[in-house]
Amino acid sequence: ALLIGVEGAHAMGNFDSKARVIARLRRLHQLGARYMTLTWSNSNPLAGSSGDAGRARGLSALGRDVVSEMNRLGMMIDLSHVSDRTFFDVIRTSRSPVLLSHSSVRALANHPRNVTDEMLRTLKANGGAICINFYAGFLDDRWRRRTAGKSNRERKHLPRIPLSTLIRHISHAIEVAGIDHVCLGSDFDGVPSLPMGIDDVSGLPVVTKALLAGGNSEEDVRKVLGLNVIRIMAENEAKSSR
């Protein structure tokens, strides 16, 4: 199954009026988009991003209106890339569970794109889920320091991190947030280096095998592989008022 999503609300164009922003959001939903990342690596008038000088910013008044409209439409709010403040502002604003479509764990790799344990616990209370990103730079601090200043082309030729590093991030998220709140967010199309044994979607069975070997039941692994995302999508649609 494939979902159409919008990575970064800046894709809606300029933010000249609330009415036009809401109209564009509705049009995206009408065309099939079922989730939107409020920010990408750049902040926008809706919210601050973790990837630029807007890191200290949270959700704006217009951003709250967009969150409310996404709730009304049954469109999932994606909080990957957002600032910490934006994350908590959205949790307080949204009446539906949120999704982090491709983020990892900050307790294991101290990157601003990653999620703290406090955020994981808050996510559990919200009913949402974090889909763990497979990028080495978000999984391993040493790898990121070693590749600082190098181009993506150069990073592709450096030694890859072990699969166990990815599994630790998944396992930590399960431990803190619970099995119902973790999923996979590979980011295959957007990263230059993946863990050993995974080159593309055909490598996903090695993740399944590792999770089963780690003591997770088949039922729990199915949740991580996709059922948790389906649950969140269903809950967003059930709470919609369109």
JOWOZI-V597185 format. One record per residue. RES is the residue in one letter. SS is DSSP state (2 for helix, 1 for strand, 0 for the rest). NEAR is the number of other C-alpha atoms within 8 Angstrom. Layout:
res->[RES	RES]
ss->[SS	SS]
near->[NEAR	NEAR]
This chain:
res->[A	L	L	I	G	V	E	G	A	H	A	M	G	N	F	D	S	K	A	R	V	I	A	R	L	R	R	L	H	Q	L	G	A	R	Y	M	T	L	T	W	S	N	S	N	P	L	A	G	S	S	G	D	A	G	R	A	R	G	L	S	A	L	G	R	D	V	V	S	E	M	N	R	L	G	M	M	I	D	L	S	H	V	S	D	R	T	F	F	D	V	I	R	T	S	R	S	P	V	L	L	S	H	S	S	V	R	A	L	A	N	H	P	R	N	V	T	D	E	M	L	R	T	L	K	A	N	G	G	A	I	C	I	N	F	Y	A	G	F	L	D	D	R	W	R	R	R	T	A	G	K	S	N	R	E	R	K	H	L	P	R	I	P	L	S	T	L	I	R	H	I	S	H	A	I	E	V	A	G	I	D	H	V	C	L	G	S	D	F	D	G	V	P	S	L	P	M	G	I	D	D	V	S	G	L	P	V	V	T	K	A	L	L	A	G	G	N	S	E	E	D	V	R	K	V	L	G	L	N	V	I	R	I	M	A	E	N	E	A	K	S	S	R]
ss->[0	0	0	1	1	1	1	0	2	2	2	2	0	0	0	0	0	2	2	2	2	2	2	2	2	2	2	2	2	2	0	0	1	1	1	1	1	0	0	0	0	0	0	1	0	0	1	0	1	0	0	0	2	2	2	2	0	0	1	0	2	2	2	2	2	2	2	2	2	2	2	2	2	0	0	1	1	1	0	0	0	1	0	2	2	2	2	2	2	2	2	2	2	0	0	0	0	0	1	1	1	1	1	0	1	0	0	0	0	0	0	0	0	0	1	0	2	2	2	2	2	2	2	2	2	2	0	0	1	1	1	1	0	0	0	2	2	2	2	0	2	2	2	2	2	2	0	0	0	0	0	2	2	2	2	0	0	0	0	0	0	0	2	2	2	2	2	2	2	2	2	2	2	2	2	2	2	0	2	2	2	1	1	1	0	0	0	0	0	0	0	0	0	0	0	0	0	0	0	0	2	2	2	2	2	2	2	2	2	2	2	2	2	0	0	0	0	2	2	2	2	2	2	2	2	2	2	2	2	2	2	2	2	2	2	2	2	2	0	0	0	0]
near->[2	3	6	8	9	10	10	10	13	8	7	8	5	5	8	6	6	8	6	9	11	10	8	9	10	9	8	9	11	7	6	7	13	11	11	14	15	13	19	14	10	11	14	10	8	15	15	18	19	14	15	9	7	12	13	9	11	12	14	9	7	10	11	12	8	11	12	10	9	11	15	11	12	15	15	15	13	12	13	13	13	18	16	10	12	14	12	9	10	11	11	6	9	11	5	10	14	16	15	11	12	13	16	15	16	12	8	8	12	9	8	9	12	12	12	9	10	6	10	13	10	9	15	12	7	10	11	12	17	17	15	16	13	13	13	13	9	15	15	12	11	6	10	11	7	6	8	6	4	7	6	7	7	8	11	8	6	6	4	9	11	8	9	6	11	11	11	8	13	10	8	9	13	12	8	9	13	10	10	10	14	17	14	13	11	10	10	8	4	5	8	9	10	12	14	9	7	11	8	7	7	7	10	9	7	9	9	10	8	9	11	11	7	6	6	9	7	7	6	9	12	9	13	13	10	10	9	14	10	8	8	15	11	8	10	14	10	7	10	10	6	5]
